[in-house]
Amino acid sequence: MTVDGLTTPPPLGNVAVCVKCHRRTTAPVPVRCIESTSGPGTTLRACPDHAATVPHGPMPGEPVWP
């Protein structure tokens, strides 16, 4: 075992930035998918505390218009 193995933080797993409070969260909740005309879309995520307060949008596979 080396000193680096004992002092470096563990690798981050599923980490995202909350769209409401802009903090990093290790338990992100997907709230909206933004489609792109050139390339893959973007999924917006929120922390568990703000997931219910952020307006949800269409996710992949859901119709965009009602």
Gaussian input, Z-matrix of N, CA and C with variables (Angstrom, degrees):
# hf/3-21g

backbone

0 1
 N
 C     1     B1
 C     2     B2     1     A1
 N     3     B3     2     A2     1     D1
 C     4     B4     3     A3     2     D2
 C     5     B5     4     A4     3     D3
 N     6     B6     5     A5     4     D4
 C     7     B7     6     A6     5     D5
 C     8     B8     7     A7     6     D6
 N     9     B9     8     A8     7     D7
 C    10    B10     9     A9     8     D8
 C    11    B11    10    A10     9     D9
 N    12    B12    11    A11    10    D10
 C    13    B13    12    A12    11    D11
 C    14    B14    13    A13    12    D12
 N    15    B15    14    A14    13    D13
 C    16    B16    15    A15    14    D14
 C    17    B17    16    A16    15    D15
 N    18    B18    17    A17    16    D16
 C    19    B19    18    A18    17    D17
 C    20    B20    19    A19    18    D18
 N    21    B21    20    A20    19    D19
 C    22    B22    21    A21    20    D20
 C    23    B23    22    A22    21    D21
 N    24    B24    23    A23    22    D22
 C    25    B25    24    A24    23    D23
 C    26    B26    25    A25    24    D24
 N    27    B27    26    A26    25    D25
 C    28    B28    27    A27    26    D26
 C    29    B29    28    A28    27    D27
 N    30    B30    29    A29    28    D28
 C    31    B31    30    A30    29    D29
 C    32    B32    31    A31    30    D30
 N    33    B33    32    A32    31    D31
 C    34    B34    33    A33    32    D32
 C    35    B35    34    A34    33    D33
 N    36    B36    35    A35    34    D34
 C    37    B37    36    A36    35    D35
 C    38    B38    37    A37    36    D36
 N    39    B39    38    A38    37    D37
 C    40    B40    39    A39    38    D38
 C    41    B41    40    A40    39    D39
 N    42    B42    41    A41    40    D40
 C    43    B43    42    A42    41    D41
 C    44    B44    43    A43    42    D42
 N    45    B45    44    A44    43    D43
 C    46    B46    45    A45    44    D44
 C    47    B47    46    A46    45    D45
 N    48    B48    47    A47    46    D46
 C    49    B49    48    A48    47    D47
 C    50    B50    49    A49    48    D48
 N    51    B51    50    A50    49    D49
 C    52    B52    51    A51    50    D50
 C    53    B53    52    A52    51    D51
 N    54    B54    53    A53    52    D52
 C    55    B55    54    A54    53    D53
 C    56    B56    55    A55    54    D54
 N    57    B57    56    A56    55    D55
 C    58    B58    57    A57    56    D56
 C    59    B59    58    A58    57    D57
 N    60    B60    59    A59    58    D58
 C    61    B61    60    A60    59    D59
 C    62    B62    61    A61    60    D60
 N    63    B63    62    A62    61    D61
 C    64    B64    63    A63    62    D62
 C    65    B65    64    A64    63    D63
 N    66    B66    65    A65    64    D64
 C    67    B67    66    A66    65    D65
 C    68    B68    67    A67    66    D66
 N    69    B69    68    A68    67    D67
 C    70    B70    69    A69    68    D68
 C    71    B71    70    A70    69    D69
 N    72    B72    71    A71    70    D70
 C    73    B73    72    A72    71    D71
 C    74    B74    73    A73    72    D72
 N    75    B75    74    A74    73    D73
 C    76    B76    75    A75    74    D74
 C    77    B77    76    A76    75    D75
 N    78    B78    77    A77    76    D76
 C    79    B79    78    A78    77    D77
 C    80    B80    79    A79    78    D78
 N    81    B81    80    A80    79    D79
 C    82    B82    81    A81    80    D80
 C    83    B83    82    A82    81    D81
 N    84    B84    83    A83    82    D82
 C    85    B85    84    A84    83    D83
 C    86    B86    85    A85    84    D84
 N    87    B87    86    A86    85    D85
 C    88    B88    87    A87    86    D86
 C    89    B89    88    A88    87    D87
 N    90    B90    89    A89    88    D88
 C    91    B91    90    A90    89    D89
 C    92    B92    91    A91    90    D90
 N    93    B93    92    A92    91    D91
 C    94    B94    93    A93    92    D92
 C    95    B95    94    A94    93    D93
 N    96    B96    95    A95    94    D94
 C    97    B97    96    A96    95    D95
 C    98    B98    97    A97    96    D96
 N    99    B99    98    A98    97    D97
 C   100   B100    99    A99    98    D98
 C   101   B101   100   A100    99    D99
 N   102   B102   101   A101   100   D100
 C   103   B103   102   A102   101   D101
 C   104   B104   103   A103   102   D102
 N   105   B105   104   A104   103   D103
 C   106   B106   105   A105   104   D104
 C   107   B107   106   A106   105   D105
 N   108   B108   107   A107   106   D106
 C   109   B109   108   A108   107   D107
 C   110   B110   109   A109   108   D108
 N   111   B111   110   A110   109   D109
 C   112   B112   111   A111   110   D110
 C   113   B113   112   A112   111   D111
 N   114   B114   113   A113   112   D112
 C   115   B115   114   A114   113   D113
 C   116   B116   115   A115   114   D114
 N   117   B117   116   A116   115   D115
 C   118   B118   117   A117   116   D116
 C   119   B119   118   A118   117   D117
 N   120   B120   119   A119   118   D118
 C   121   B121   120   A120   119   D119
 C   122   B122   121   A121   120   D120
 N   123   B123   122   A122   121   D121
 C   124   B124   123   A123   122   D122
 C   125   B125   124   A124   123   D123
 N   126   B126   125   A125   124   D124
 C   127   B127   126   A126   125   D125
 C   128   B128   127   A127   126   D126
 N   129   B129   128   A128   127   D127
 C   130   B130   129   A129   128   D128
 C   131   B131   130   A130   129   D129
 N   132   B132   131   A131   130   D130
 C   133   B133   132   A132   131   D131
 C   134   B134   133   A133   132   D132
 N   135   B135   134   A134   133   D133
 C   136   B136   135   A135   134   D134
 C   137   B137   136   A136   135   D135
 N   138   B138   137   A137   136   D136
 C   139   B139   138   A138   137   D137
 C   140   B140   139   A139   138   D138
 N   141   B141   140   A140   139   D139
 C   142   B142   141   A141   140   D140
 C   143   B143   142   A142   141   D141
 N   144   B144   143   A143   142   D142
 C   145   B145   144   A144   143   D143
 C   146   B146   145   A145   144   D144
 N   147   B147   146   A146   145   D145
 C   148   B148   147   A147   146   D146
 C   149   B149   148   A148   147   D147
 N   150   B150   149   A149   148   D148
 C   151   B151   150   A150   149   D149
 C   152   B152   151   A151   150   D150
 N   153   B153   152   A152   151   D151
 C   154   B154   153   A153   152   D152
 C   155   B155   154   A154   153   D153
 N   156   B156   155   A155   154   D154
 C   157   B157   156   A156   155   D155
 C   158   B158   157   A157   156   D156
 N   159   B159   158   A158   157   D157
 C   160   B160   159   A159   158   D158
 C   161   B161   160   A160   159   D159
 N   162   B162   161   A161   160   D160
 C   163   B163   162   A162   161   D161
 C   164   B164   163   A163   162   D162
 N   165   B165   164   A164   163   D163
 C   166   B166   165   A165   164   D164
 C   167   B167   166   A166   165   D165
 N   168   B168   167   A167   166   D166
 C   169   B169   168   A168   167   D167
 C   170   B170   169   A169   168   D168
 N   171   B171   170   A170   169   D169
 C   172   B172   171   A171   170   D170
 C   173   B173   172   A172   171   D171
 N   174   B174   173   A173   172   D172
 C   175   B175   174   A174   173   D173
 C   176   B176   175   A175   174   D174
 N   177   B177   176   A176   175   D175
 C   178   B178   177   A177   176   D176
 C   179   B179   178   A178   177   D177
 N   180   B180   179   A179   178   D178
 C   181   B181   180   A180   179   D179
 C   182   B182   181   A181   180   D180
 N   183   B183   182   A182   181   D181
 C   184   B184   183   A183   182   D182
 C   185   B185   184   A184   183   D183
 N   186   B186   185   A185   184   D184
 C   187   B187   186   A186   185   D185
 C   188   B188   187   A187   186   D186
 N   189   B189   188   A188   187   D187
 C   190   B190   189   A189   188   D188
 C   191   B191   190   A190   189   D189
 N   192   B192   191   A191   190   D190
 C   193   B193   192   A192   191   D191
 C   194   B194   193   A193   192   D192
 N   195   B195   194   A194   193   D193
 C   196   B196   195   A195   194   D194
 C   197   B197   196   A196   195   D195

   B1=1.4532
   B2=1.5202
   B3=1.3254
   B4=1.4610
   B5=1.5183
   B6=1.3288
   B7=1.4642
   B8=1.5275
   B9=1.3407
   B10=1.4688
   B11=1.5239
   B12=1.3042
   B13=1.4588
   B14=1.5126
   B15=1.3147
   B16=1.4662
   B17=1.5191
   B18=1.3262
   B19=1.4602
   B20=1.5218
   B21=1.3078
   B22=1.4646
   B23=1.5226
   B24=1.3324
   B25=1.4629
   B26=1.5275
   B27=1.3194
   B28=1.4610
   B29=1.5274
   B30=1.3256
   B31=1.4666
   B32=1.5269
   B33=1.2989
   B34=1.4578
   B35=1.5176
   B36=1.2989
   B37=1.4571
   B38=1.5085
   B39=1.2904
   B40=1.4525
   B41=1.5335
   B42=1.3192
   B43=1.4584
   B44=1.5189
   B45=1.3257
   B46=1.4603
   B47=1.5246
   B48=1.3145
   B49=1.4560
   B50=1.5222
   B51=1.3231
   B52=1.4645
   B53=1.5352
   B54=1.3266
   B55=1.4680
   B56=1.5270
   B57=1.3085
   B58=1.4628
   B59=1.5312
   B60=1.3357
   B61=1.4699
   B62=1.5286
   B63=1.3414
   B64=1.4666
   B65=1.5185
   B66=1.3220
   B67=1.4664
   B68=1.5159
   B69=1.3278
   B70=1.4583
   B71=1.5218
   B72=1.3172
   B73=1.4559
   B74=1.5188
   B75=1.3210
   B76=1.4607
   B77=1.5194
   B78=1.3252
   B79=1.4679
   B80=1.5234
   B81=1.3443
   B82=1.4638
   B83=1.5261
   B84=1.3397
   B85=1.4663
   B86=1.5258
   B87=1.3361
   B88=1.4680
   B89=1.5284
   B90=1.3312
   B91=1.4642
   B92=1.5238
   B93=1.3241
   B94=1.4659
   B95=1.5185
   B96=1.3099
   B97=1.4594
   B98=1.5248
   B99=1.3245
   B100=1.4615
   B101=1.5175
   B102=1.3141
   B103=1.4634
   B104=1.5166
   B105=1.3230
   B106=1.4559
   B107=1.5249
   B108=1.3248
   B109=1.4577
   B110=1.5237
   B111=1.3222
   B112=1.4667
   B113=1.5271
   B114=1.3052
   B115=1.4582
   B116=1.5196
   B117=1.3239
   B118=1.4652
   B119=1.5231
   B120=1.3034
   B121=1.4546
   B122=1.5209
   B123=1.3206
   B124=1.4536
   B125=1.5146
   B126=1.3121
   B127=1.4608
   B128=1.5167
   B129=1.3241
   B130=1.4573
   B131=1.5166
   B132=1.3221
   B133=1.4598
   B134=1.5173
   B135=1.3265
   B136=1.4592
   B137=1.5200
   B138=1.3268
   B139=1.4593
   B140=1.5320
   B141=1.3218
   B142=1.4637
   B143=1.5326
   B144=1.3433
   B145=1.4712
   B146=1.5228
   B147=1.3287
   B148=1.4574
   B149=1.5231
   B150=1.3157
   B151=1.4667
   B152=1.5200
   B153=1.3066
   B154=1.4727
   B155=1.5259
   B156=1.3257
   B157=1.4652
   B158=1.5269
   B159=1.3220
   B160=1.4633
   B161=1.5299
   B162=1.3411
   B163=1.4610
   B164=1.5282
   B165=1.3060
   B166=1.4627
   B167=1.5166
   B168=1.3059
   B169=1.4520
   B170=1.5051
   B171=1.3029
   B172=1.4602
   B173=1.5227
   B174=1.3057
   B175=1.4514
   B176=1.5233
   B177=1.3104
   B178=1.4687
   B179=1.5225
   B180=1.3202
   B181=1.4617
   B182=1.5098
   B183=1.3321
   B184=1.4677
   B185=1.5303
   B186=1.3344
   B187=1.4668
   B188=1.5242
   B189=1.3150
   B190=1.4707
   B191=1.5115
   B192=1.3219
   B193=1.4571
   B194=1.5225
   B195=1.3343
   B196=1.4803
   B197=1.5075
   A1=108.27
   A2=115.81
   A3=120.71
   A4=109.87
   A5=115.17
   A6=120.63
   A7=110.00
   A8=117.46
   A9=120.30
   A10=111.12
   A11=117.60
   A12=120.71
   A13=112.89
   A14=117.05
   A15=121.15
   A16=113.20
   A17=118.35
   A18=120.38
   A19=114.49
   A20=119.06
   A21=119.44
   A22=109.70
   A23=117.23
   A24=119.53
   A25=110.75
   A26=117.57
   A27=119.67
   A28=110.10
   A29=117.94
   A30=120.12
   A31=110.77
   A32=114.50
   A33=119.87
   A34=109.29
   A35=116.70
   A36=120.87
   A37=110.78
   A38=117.07
   A39=123.34
   A40=108.47
   A41=117.15
   A42=122.62
   A43=108.71
   A44=116.84
   A45=121.97
   A46=108.51
   A47=115.75
   A48=121.97
   A49=108.15
   A50=116.68
   A51=122.43
   A52=109.60
   A53=116.81
   A54=120.77
   A55=111.71
   A56=118.73
   A57=121.64
   A58=112.13
   A59=117.60
   A60=120.39
   A61=112.77
   A62=118.02
   A63=124.00
   A64=113.35
   A65=117.13
   A66=121.74
   A67=109.46
   A68=115.81
   A69=119.58
   A70=109.27
   A71=115.34
   A72=121.40
   A73=109.31
   A74=115.86
   A75=120.54
   A76=111.39
   A77=117.19
   A78=121.91
   A79=109.65
   A80=118.52
   A81=120.21
   A82=112.15
   A83=114.46
   A84=122.12
   A85=107.33
   A86=119.26
   A87=119.54
   A88=110.69
   A89=116.45
   A90=120.15
   A91=113.40
   A92=118.74
   A93=120.07
   A94=109.66
   A95=115.46
   A96=121.73
   A97=107.41
   A98=116.26
   A99=121.67
   A100=107.37
   A101=116.33
   A102=121.50
   A103=109.90
   A104=116.22
   A105=122.74
   A106=108.75
   A107=116.47
   A108=119.41
   A109=111.71
   A110=116.76
   A111=119.39
   A112=109.07
   A113=115.88
   A114=120.19
   A115=111.47
   A116=115.23
   A117=118.70
   A118=111.87
   A119=116.03
   A120=121.34
   A121=111.44
   A122=115.67
   A123=122.35
   A124=109.18
   A125=116.81
   A126=121.51
   A127=108.12
   A128=116.42
   A129=121.63
   A130=108.29
   A131=115.78
   A132=120.70
   A133=110.20
   A134=115.34
   A135=122.03
   A136=109.36
   A137=115.84
   A138=119.85
   A139=108.46
   A140=118.84
   A141=120.48
   A142=113.75
   A143=117.40
   A144=119.87
   A145=112.44
   A146=118.10
   A147=121.38
   A148=114.01
   A149=118.40
   A150=120.55
   A151=112.61
   A152=118.01
   A153=120.84
   A154=112.24
   A155=118.51
   A156=120.76
   A157=113.06
   A158=117.66
   A159=121.68
   A160=108.55
   A161=118.68
   A162=119.67
   A163=110.43
   A164=116.09
   A165=121.19
   A166=109.74
   A167=115.39
   A168=121.32
   A169=110.41
   A170=116.37
   A171=119.05
   A172=111.24
   A173=115.22
   A174=122.90
   A175=107.39
   A176=119.01
   A177=119.93
   A178=111.54
   A179=115.84
   A180=121.09
   A181=114.33
   A182=118.81
   A183=121.59
   A184=109.04
   A185=117.64
   A186=118.97
   A187=111.11
   A188=115.54
   A189=120.25
   A190=110.79
   A191=117.75
   A192=121.94
   A193=109.57
   A194=117.28
   A195=118.97
   A196=113.13
   D1=137.30
   D2=179.51
   D3=-104.09
   D4=167.94
   D5=177.68
   D6=-63.67
   D7=-38.11
   D8=179.19
   D9=-62.75
   D10=-36.58
   D11=178.89
   D12=-65.37
   D13=-25.33
   D14=-179.77
   D15=-92.78
   D16=-22.38
   D17=-172.77
   D18=-108.67
   D19=-16.69
   D20=179.73
   D21=-80.01
   D22=143.84
   D23=178.87
   D24=-67.80
   D25=155.46
   D26=178.72
   D27=-66.20
   D28=154.84
   D29=179.66
   D30=-64.77
   D31=143.18
   D32=-179.89
   D33=-79.28
   D34=136.06
   D35=179.60
   D36=-91.84
   D37=-110.81
   D38=-178.19
   D39=-86.52
   D40=94.07
   D41=-176.95
   D42=-121.04
   D43=137.53
   D44=176.78
   D45=-146.42
   D46=166.36
   D47=177.64
   D48=-99.87
   D49=131.89
   D50=179.79
   D51=-69.32
   D52=135.41
   D53=-179.72
   D54=-73.11
   D55=-16.03
   D56=-178.51
   D57=-96.29
   D58=-55.04
   D59=-175.19
   D60=-98.66
   D61=-7.80
   D62=177.16
   D63=61.24
   D64=26.58
   D65=174.49
   D66=-101.44
   D67=153.98
   D68=175.25
   D69=-74.81
   D70=140.57
   D71=177.73
   D72=-132.64
   D73=144.30
   D74=177.69
   D75=-95.80
   D76=1.95
   D77=176.93
   D78=-130.06
   D79=61.78
   D80=-175.98
   D81=-70.67
   D82=144.48
   D83=177.15
   D84=-113.48
   D85=119.54
   D86=178.38
   D87=-67.71
   D88=130.44
   D89=-177.69
   D90=-119.20
   D91=-21.31
   D92=-178.40
   D93=-161.74
   D94=145.28
   D95=176.24
   D96=-116.61
   D97=127.40
   D98=178.60
   D99=-105.46
   D100=116.61
   D101=-179.47
   D102=-74.73
   D103=151.78
   D104=178.64
   D105=-123.79
   D106=144.81
   D107=179.07
   D108=-81.15
   D109=-20.69
   D110=179.95
   D111=-134.02
   D112=90.10
   D113=178.11
   D114=115.55
   D115=-175.25
   D116=-178.00
   D117=-71.52
   D118=154.82
   D119=177.77
   D120=-77.83
   D121=178.90
   D122=-179.83
   D123=-120.27
   D124=136.40
   D125=176.88
   D126=-105.22
   D127=122.87
   D128=176.20
   D129=-87.09
   D130=139.06
   D131=-177.63
   D132=-128.06
   D133=154.08
   D134=178.41
   D135=-128.82
   D136=157.85
   D137=175.57
   D138=-74.31
   D139=160.89
   D140=-178.96
   D141=-57.82
   D142=-30.52
   D143=179.75
   D144=-68.82
   D145=-31.76
   D146=-175.99
   D147=-107.63
   D148=0.04
   D149=-176.39
   D150=-60.59
   D151=-34.12
   D152=-179.36
   D153=-80.31
   D154=-19.99
   D155=-176.17
   D156=-94.46
   D157=-14.12
   D158=179.87
   D159=-85.55
   D160=131.87
   D161=176.98
   D162=-61.99
   D163=126.45
   D164=-179.09
   D165=-84.16
   D166=149.86
   D167=179.08
   D168=-126.29
   D169=-171.47
   D170=-179.42
   D171=-68.36
   D172=143.72
   D173=175.27
   D174=-106.56
   D175=166.16
   D176=179.60
   D177=-55.59
   D178=131.45
   D179=-178.93
   D180=93.85
   D181=-13.01
   D182=177.47
   D183=-93.74
   D184=148.20
   D185=178.00
   D186=-67.98
   D187=144.48
   D188=-179.77
   D189=-76.95
   D190=-38.50
   D191=-179.80
   D192=-108.50
   D193=140.43
   D194=-179.69
   D195=-70.09

